[in-house]
Amino acid sequence: MTRPVPAIVILGNGSLATARNIQKLYPGALIHGLAERVDGADCVYHEFGATLREFYQQDTPIIALCAAGIVIRTLAPLLLEKVPSHQCWPWLKTAVRSCRCLGAERCERDGARDCCGLERGAGHYHQR
């Protein structure tokens, strides 16, 4: 079974290097950067909330390099329907660890583990 390709979502240039390291774990994954705040992302988006909700509704796993709270507030209205396959991993830059806060009890646990492996030294991006 092939893993779905996640969308890596960033809000600013400070997260781009980390996003590139995570991207190496997922062939075909694209980095989505906020217009006018990110230079060099693979794709540009204009509205964070709408973009995250679209990925979530399309069952695209999301790796969001931002505060978990903004992701939770953005996706909370969609959580009324319990759908077991949606994935979202906010990447906590201050703690330098990933937190799989929304998503299925099945599948893609490996994705969170992959990112955690990256933080433990497989990648060289530690930001504090």
N, C-alpha and C positions, 0 to 999 in steps of 0.2 A: 504494500500500500504506500503510495507516495504522499508525502506531507504537503499540505497546501503552502503556497508561498506567502509569507507575511508582507504586509506593508509596514515600512519603517517610517514613522512620522516624527518630524522635528520642528521646533518653533524658532530656532536661531542657529547661527553659524557655530556657536560654541559646542553644539552637539554633533556637528558633521563628522568629525574624526571618529567618535564613538560609533556613529551610525555606519560608517564605512567598515569598521571592524566587525560589527554585527552582520552587515551585509555579506561578508565573506563566508558566514555560516549557512547562508541561504541563497544558493544560485538562483538567479532570476528575481530576487527581491529588489524592489525599488525604494529609494529614499525620497520621501515626499516632504518638501520644505515649504514653509510659509512664504508667500510672495512678499517681496520687498524686505525680508528679514534674513533669508538664506540664499547664499550664492553657491552654486555648484551642486545642488540636489538634482536627482534624476528627473523629478517631476515637481511642479509647483502647484500649490493650492492656495485659495484665497480665504477660505473660512474653515477654521479648525473644527468647530462643532459639526458642521454639515459633512465635512470630509470623514471624520471619525464615524459618524452615524452611517454614512454610506458604506464604508468598509465593513462595519459590524453587520449591517443588514444584508450585505452580499456574502457574508460568512468568510470574509477575508481576515485571517489572523492579523492583529495589530501589535506592533512593538512601538510604543509611544515613549519618546525620550523627553519626558516632562514630568511635572508633579502628578502623582496619582490622583489627587483630588480633582483636578480639572478633567481628567479622563472619566472618573466616576460620575461627576456632575453632568458631563456631556452625554454619557450613555445611560444614565439612570432611567430616563423615561422609556427606554427600550427594554429594560430588564423586567417589565411587568409580565412579559411573555418569557417563560423559561425555555430557552432553546439550548440544548446541550452542546452544540458544536461551535459556538462563538468563542473566539479567543482574543484576549487583550492583555498585554504585558506592559504596564508602565515601567519605564526604566528610571530608577531612582538615582539620579546623578550624585546627590549629596551622600548617600549611603554607599554608592558604588556597588549596587546590587540590583538584580531585577526582582520584581514582585508580580507574580501572576495573580492579579486581583479579580479579574473577571474571566469567566470562561467555563469550559466543560470540565467535568470530572474525568472524562476519557480523552484520549488522543492529545497530541501536542505537548504533553508534559515534557517530552524530550526537548522541545523548543526552549522551554524555560531553563531546562538543565544545560542546554547548549550555551545559552547566554550566560548562565552562572559560571560555566567552565571558562568562558571568555573572560569574565571578571576575575577569575582566580589566576589568570596569568597567561592564558592561551593567546590573548591579545594584549597590546601594550597601549592602553588608553586611559589608565586610571586618572580620573579628574577629582580633585578635592577642592 
